[in-house]
Amino acid sequence: MSCHEILQTNVVGVYASADSASRSECSSEFLLSFCERLARTKLRSRFAEIGVLVLGGSPGEFAKMIANKTEKWGKVVRFCEATVE
């Protein structure tokens, strides 16, 4: 594969900020509810129909995945000597 044949991908994360105990509880409840819905087969099927791969996990796991992708694609960008036009 040449550097000109690289496929673009997008990553979306849901983040709920909490700066107080009550907001933290609300954020936790929201994220738990959101993750439960993402686990539903029907919703996953609907996302798959439009080409979306749903992954779940903790904020730490999401941060690790982003760091790994940043490292991986950083190597590609440096290898291809890509620049912004």
Backbone as a printed PyTorch tensor [residue, N CA C, xyz], in Angstrom:
tensor([[[  0.8450,  -1.1740,   0.0000],
         [  0.0000,   0.0000,   0.0000],
         [  0.8880,   1.2330,   0.0000]],

        [[  0.5460,   2.1840,  -0.8190],
         [  1.2990,   3.4340,  -0.8320],
         [  0.7090,   4.3920,   0.1880]],

        [[  1.4230,   5.4500,   0.4540],
         [  0.9500,   6.4450,   1.4140],
         [ -0.3060,   7.1570,   0.9190]],

        [[ -0.5740,   7.1080,  -0.3600],
         [ -1.7440,   7.7880,  -0.9210],
         [ -3.0120,   6.9620,  -0.7960]],

        [[ -2.9070,   5.7280,  -0.3310],
         [ -4.0560,   4.8420,  -0.2430],
         [ -4.5460,   4.6450,   1.1850]],

        [[ -4.2170,   5.5340,   2.0650],
         [ -4.5810,   5.3920,   3.4750],
         [ -6.0450,   5.7640,   3.6690]],

        [[ -6.7620,   4.9160,   4.3900],
         [ -8.1760,   5.1200,   4.6700],
         [ -8.3470,   6.0000,   5.9010]],

        [[ -9.2280,   6.9670,   5.8030],
         [ -9.5100,   7.8450,   6.9320],
         [-10.4740,   7.1600,   7.8880]],

        [[-10.2320,   7.3140,   9.1750],
         [-11.1510,   6.8030,  10.1940],
         [-11.4340,   7.9080,  11.1950]],

        [[-12.5490,   7.7920,  11.8640],
         [-12.9280,   8.7560,  12.8950],
         [-13.2050,   8.0090,  14.1870]],

        [[-12.9090,   8.6500,  15.2920],
         [-13.1730,   8.0850,  16.6100],
         [-13.9890,   9.1100,  17.3780]],

        [[-15.0560,   8.6390,  18.0190],
         [-15.9090,   9.5150,  18.8170],
         [-15.9930,   8.9490,  20.2220]],

        [[-15.8170,   9.7910,  21.1970],
         [-15.9490,   9.3780,  22.5880],
         [-16.9860,  10.2300,  23.2840]],

        [[-17.6440,   9.6690,  24.2620],
         [-18.6100,  10.4190,  25.0660],
         [-17.9400,  10.7270,  26.3910]],

        [[-17.9290,  11.9830,  26.7380],
         [-17.2530,  12.4400,  27.9440],
         [-18.2450,  13.2220,  28.7920]],

        [[-18.3580,  12.9030,  30.0430],
         [-19.2290,  13.6320,  30.9620],
         [-18.3710,  14.2350,  32.0670]],

        [[-18.3030,  15.5470,  32.1110],
         [-17.4810,  16.2520,  33.0870],
         [-18.1800,  16.3260,  34.4410]],

        [[-17.4080,  16.2300,  35.4870],
         [-17.9640,  16.3280,  36.8390],
         [-17.0050,  17.1360,  37.7120]],

        [[-17.4990,  18.2520,  38.2520],
         [-16.6510,  19.0510,  39.1270],
         [-17.1960,  19.1370,  40.5470]],

        [[-18.1990,  18.3220,  40.8580],
         [-18.7010,  18.2410,  42.2290],
         [-19.2250,  16.8310,  42.4630]],

        [[-19.4430,  16.4830,  43.7090],
         [-19.9040,  15.1260,  44.0360],
         [-21.2410,  14.8190,  43.3810]],

        [[-22.1870,  15.7640,  43.4070],
         [-23.4990,  15.4970,  42.8160],
         [-23.4070,  15.3750,  41.3020]],

        [[-22.5860,  16.2040,  40.6810],
         [-22.4170,  16.1150,  39.2250],
         [-21.6830,  14.8390,  38.8690]],

        [[-20.7470,  14.4200,  39.7200],
         [-20.0150,  13.1860,  39.4700],
         [-20.9700,  11.9950,  39.4740]],

        [[-21.9010,  11.9830,  40.4360],
         [-22.8860,  10.9100,  40.4960],
         [-23.7670,  10.9180,  39.2530]],

        [[-24.1900,  12.1010,  38.8370],
         [-25.0190,  12.2410,  37.6370],
         [-24.2440,  11.7810,  36.4010]],

        [[-22.9860,  12.1810,  36.2920],
         [-22.1580,  11.7830,  35.1550],
         [-21.9870,  10.2720,  35.1120]],

        [[-21.7630,   9.6780,  36.2720],
         [-21.6100,   8.2230,  36.3360],
         [-22.8790,   7.5160,  35.9010]],

        [[-24.0300,   8.0270,  36.3570],
         [-25.3100,   7.4360,  35.9680],
         [-25.5330,   7.5700,  34.4650]],

        [[-25.2030,   8.7400,  33.9170],
         [-25.3610,   8.9590,  32.4850],
         [-24.4970,   7.9890,  31.6910]],

        [[-23.2360,   7.8890,  32.0590],
         [-22.3220,   7.0100,  31.3250],
         [-22.7400,   5.5510,  31.4370]],

        [[-23.1960,   5.1260,  32.6110],
         [-23.6670,   3.7640,  32.7850],
         [-24.8770,   3.4970,  31.8930]],

        [[-25.8240,   4.4190,  31.8810],
         [-27.0190,   4.2800,  31.0460],
         [-26.6370,   4.2650,  29.5680]],

        [[-25.7300,   5.1530,  29.1810],
         [-25.2870,   5.2320,  27.7890],
         [-24.6200,   3.9160,  27.3570]],

        [[-23.7450,   3.3900,  28.2020],
         [-23.0530,   2.1360,  27.8810],
         [-24.0160,   0.9590,  27.8180]],

        [[-25.0130,   0.9560,  28.7010],
         [-26.0200,  -0.1120,  28.6650],
         [-26.7730,  -0.0910,  27.3380]],

        [[-27.1000,   1.0800,  26.8620],
         [-27.8150,   1.1820,  25.5850],
         [-26.9290,   0.7670,  24.4090]],

        [[-25.6670,   1.1200,  24.4880],
         [-24.7530,   0.7140,  23.4100],
         [-24.5640,  -0.7950,  23.3620]],

        [[-24.8010,  -1.4580,  24.4570],
         [-24.6430,  -2.9130,  24.5110],
         [-25.8230,  -3.6420,  23.8690]],

        [[-26.8960,  -2.9410,  23.6150],
         [-28.0810,  -3.5780,  23.0330],
         [-27.8340,  -3.9930,  21.5890]],

        [[-28.2130,  -5.2270,  21.2920],
         [-27.9710,  -5.7900,  19.9650],
         [-28.6280,  -4.9710,  18.8650]],

        [[-29.8600,  -4.5330,  19.0830],
         [-30.5810,  -3.7780,  18.0560],
         [-29.8550,  -2.4790,  17.7140]],

        [[-29.3940,  -1.7580,  18.7290],
         [-28.6810,  -0.5060,  18.4830],
         [-27.3460,  -0.7690,  17.7780]],

        [[-26.6300,  -1.7800,  18.2220],
         [-25.3600,  -2.1360,  17.5620],
         [-25.5910,  -2.4980,  16.0970]],

        [[-26.6830,  -3.2160,  15.8270],
         [-27.0150,  -3.5990,  14.4500],
         [-27.2880,  -2.3660,  13.5970]],

        [[-28.0140,  -1.4210,  14.1670],
         [-28.3170,  -0.1920,  13.4170],
         [-27.0430,   0.5950,  13.1210]],

        [[-26.1530,   0.6620,  14.0970],
         [-24.8770,   1.3320,  13.8530],
         [-24.0660,   0.5830,  12.7980]],

        [[-24.0340,  -0.7380,  12.8600],
         [-23.2760,  -1.5440,  11.8980],
         [-23.7780,  -1.3090,  10.4750]],

        [[-25.0830,  -1.0990,  10.3180],
         [-25.6520,  -0.8360,   8.9970],
         [-25.0520,   0.3980,   8.3430]],

        [[-24.6400,   1.3600,   9.1540],
         [-24.0480,   2.5820,   8.5950],
         [-22.5250,   2.6030,   8.7380]],

        [[-21.9570,   1.4450,   9.0850],
         [-20.5100,   1.3140,   9.1240],
         [-19.8320,   1.7760,  10.3930]],

        [[-20.5880,   1.8410,  11.4960],
         [-20.0190,   2.2820,  12.7750],
         [-19.7340,   1.0740,  13.6540]],

        [[-18.5150,   0.9840,  14.1330],
         [-18.1230,  -0.0650,  15.0670],
         [-18.2200,   0.5080,  16.4740]],

        [[-19.0700,  -0.0850,  17.3030],
         [-19.2800,   0.4050,  18.6700],
         [-18.3770,  -0.3560,  19.6250]],

        [[-17.6030,   0.4010,  20.3790],
         [-16.7520,  -0.1730,  21.4170],
         [-17.1460,   0.4580,  22.7370]],

        [[-17.0770,  -0.2760,  23.7940],
         [-17.3650,   0.2730,  25.1160],
         [-16.1430,   0.1430,  25.9860]],

        [[-16.1700,   0.8240,  27.1000],
         [-15.0550,   0.7050,  28.0220],
         [-14.9780,   1.8950,  28.9510]],

        [[-13.9900,   1.8520,  29.7870],
         [-13.7990,   2.9190,  30.7720],
         [-13.0920,   4.1110,  30.1170]],

        [[-13.1290,   5.2620,  30.7740],
         [-12.3850,   6.4140,  30.2560],
         [-10.8900,   6.1110,  30.0960]],

        [[-10.3370,   5.3200,  31.0140],
         [ -8.9270,   4.9550,  30.9130],
         [ -8.6320,   4.1060,  29.6860]],

        [[ -9.5390,   3.1780,  29.3850],
         [ -9.3730,   2.3300,  28.1920],
         [ -9.4820,   3.1660,  26.9230]],

        [[-10.3970,   4.1390,  26.9240],
         [-10.5420,   5.0210,  25.7630],
         [ -9.2740,   5.8470,  25.5640]],

        [[ -8.7430,   6.3880,  26.6610],
         [ -7.5060,   7.1770,  26.5800],
         [ -6.3520,   6.3380,  26.0560]],

        [[ -6.2740,   5.0830,  26.4940],
         [ -5.2150,   4.1900,  26.0230],
         [ -5.3720,   3.9060,  24.5310]],

        [[ -6.6200,   3.6820,  24.0780],
         [ -6.8500,   3.4240,  22.6610],
         [ -6.4390,   4.6330,  21.8050]],

        [[ -6.8010,   5.8370,  22.2710],
         [ -6.4270,   7.0540,  21.5370],
         [ -4.9110,   7.2010,  21.4910]],

        [[ -4.2380,   6.9420,  22.5960],
         [ -2.7710,   7.0310,  22.6230],
         [ -2.1440,   6.0300,  21.6470]],

        [[ -2.6780,   4.8020,  21.6140],
         [ -2.1570,   3.7880,  20.6930],
         [ -2.3740,   4.1880,  19.2380]],

        [[ -3.5640,   4.7140,  18.9300],
         [ -3.8450,   5.1390,  17.5540],
         [ -2.9820,   6.3350,  17.1640]],

        [[ -2.7610,   7.2380,  18.1150],
         [ -1.9170,   8.4020,  17.8400],
         [ -0.4990,   7.9580,  17.5100]],

        [[  0.0120,   7.0060,  18.2710],
         [  1.3550,   6.4840,  18.0070],
         [  1.4150,   5.7810,  16.6520]],

        [[  0.4250,   4.9250,  16.3950],
         [  0.3870,   4.1630,  15.1360],
         [  0.3420,   5.0980,  13.9290]],

        [[ -0.6020,   6.0450,  13.9270],
         [ -0.7510,   6.9140,  12.7730],
         [  0.3440,   7.9590,  12.7050]],

        [[  0.9430,   8.2920,  13.8390],
         [  2.0960,   9.1930,  13.8210],
         [  3.2540,   8.5840,  13.0430]],

        [[  3.4530,   7.2700,  13.2090],
         [  4.5010,   6.5790,  12.4560],
         [  4.2100,   6.6240,  10.9580]],

        [[  2.9480,   6.4530,  10.5920],
         [  2.5660,   6.4960,   9.1810],
         [  2.8190,   7.8860,   8.6090]],

        [[  2.4140,   8.9220,   9.3410],
         [  2.5960,  10.2870,   8.8770],
         [  4.0780,  10.6030,   8.6930]],

        [[  4.9040,  10.1860,   9.6670],
         [  6.3450,  10.4410,   9.5480],
         [  6.9590,   9.6510,   8.3990]],

        [[  6.5390,   8.3770,   8.2200],
         [  7.0640,   7.5510,   7.1500],
         [  6.7120,   8.1490,   5.7790]],

        [[  5.4840,   8.6100,   5.6460],
         [  5.0340,   9.1750,   4.3620],
         [  5.4640,  10.6240,   4.1720]],

        [[  6.0570,  11.1930,   5.2230],
         [  6.4470,  12.6010,   5.2020],
         [  5.2670,  13.4800,   4.7950]],

        [[  4.1070,  13.1840,   5.3870],
         [  2.8830,  13.9130,   5.0820],
         [  2.9550,  15.3240,   5.6080]],

        [[  2.3690,  16.2340,   4.8700],
         [  2.2940,  17.6400,   5.2710],
         [  0.8710,  18.1420,   5.0500]],

        [[  0.5450,  19.2350,   5.7240],
         [ -0.7720,  19.8570,   5.5620],
         [ -0.6770,  20.8510,   4.4210]],

        [[ -1.6220,  20.7740,   3.5120],
         [ -1.6230,  21.7080,   2.3650],
         [ -2.5200,  22.8820,   2.6220]]])
